[in-house]
């Protein structure tokens, strides 16, 4: 199972686009100001071109700096959205056991991957707030992995 790959050569340009878009959205009303709206659409087009992600929304990066660094936001933008795979329990277990070892953008990608491949919309609760899903607050990653796998099997649709 291969994780997301980021092209480091694209990182500076994506950082520039995100920073420019954030400034534009902070300084202008991009919904009413037609010139600002057009500029923002151009930035979104550039971002989609460089990332190859036609669904990426530039507005998702407004105020990115309240949560992550510019580099983390750009790395996240360069990662393709995770796809649904037929991930085996052991593959999921391996991801869960090592999820906290990744840089922030990659960890976010793996969390999204787990959501897509387990059907558990509250997957971050399992990792960061295990007491919310019935485990001890100090649950080990092994216990968390067992719970995610068990709940995944429980929430999987039955195919007829």
N, C-alpha and C positions, 0 to 999 in steps of 0.2 A: 504494500500500500504506500503510495507515494504522496507526499505532501505538496503544498503549493510551492511553485517556483517563481521568484521575482527576478526580473531582469534589472540588474543594478544600473545599467546604462540608461534606463527609462526613469529611474527614481527622481533625479533632479527636475526633469520636465514636469512630472506628475506633481511634485511638491510645489513647483511654481504655479501650476494651474489651480491647485487646491487653495493655495495661499491667496492668489488673485481673486478667486471666486468668493472666498470667505470675506475678504475686504470689501468686495463689491456688494455682497448681500448685507454686510454690516452697515455700510455707508448709504445705500440706496434701497428704495422699495422696488425690488425686481419684479413685483407683480403688477405695479401700476406705472412705473417709469419705463416707457417703451424702449428707450436707448439702453437702459440698464438690463432690461429683460433680454434684449437682443445680444448684448455683450455676454450675459450669463449663458444663453443658449450656445453661443460660439465656444465658450469655455467647456461646456458640457460636450459639445461635438468633438473638441480636441481631446478631452479626457477619454471619450469613448473610442476614438481612433487609436490613441496610444496604448490603452489597456486592452482593446479588443472586446470589451464588454459593452454590448449595445444597450443593456438595461441599466447601466450605472446612472445614478441620479446625482447631479452636481449639488443639489440642495441638501443632500445627506451630509455634506461636508461643512455646512454652515455651523460655525461655533465648534468645529472639531476640537479646537484647542482647549475646550473646557473638560475634555475627557482624555485626549491622547496628544502625543507630539505630532508635529507635521510629518516627520518621517514615518511614524507608525500609521498615520492616516493614508499616506501615499503607498506604503507597502500593502496595506489592506486593499486599496483601489487596484493595485496591480495583480492581486490574486484572483484567479477565476473562481466563480461561485462553485461550491462543492456540489457534486452530483450524487444522486441516489445510486448506490451500488449494492450488490448482494454481499455485504460485509459479514463475515463469520464472527461468532462470539469472541474467539481468540484475537481476531484483528481489532475488534472494538476494545477488548480488555487492554491490549498493548497501547492503543491510543490513549485510553484513560489513565493508565499507569504513568505515562510520560507527558501528559498534557501540560503540566506546570513547568516543564523544562524548556518550553518554547518561548521565544520573544513574543511580545504582546500581540502583534498583528497575526502571527502564525497561530498562536493559541486561540485567538478569536476565530480564525478559519477552521481549526480543528473542532472547536465547540459547535460551529455551524454545521460542519460535516457530521458530527454526532447527532445533532438535531435532525438533519435530513435523513440520516440512516437509522435512527431509532424511532422516529415519530414522536419524540418527547420534546414538547415545546418549551418546557421549563428546565432544560438540561443544565443550565448554569446553576440552578438551585442544588442539583445533585452534587456538583463539584465544590461550590463555594458555601452553600448553606444546607448541608446534608440533614440538619435537624428539621428542615421544612418538608422533607419527603420521608420522614420516619426513621432516620438514622441518628446516631449520636452526633453532636456538633463536632467532635473530634474523630469522626470516622476516618479510617484509612482509605487510600485510593483503591485498595483491593476490595474493601467492603462497598465502596461507591460503585466500582465496576460491576460487582455482583448484582447490586440493586438495579443499575441501569439495564443490564442484560436481562434480568428477570422482568422488569417493567416493560422492556422492549418486546419481549415475547408475549407478555400479557396484552399489550396494546396493538400488536400486529393484527392486521385484518385477516380474517379467515377466507381463504380463496376456495370457491366451490368449483 
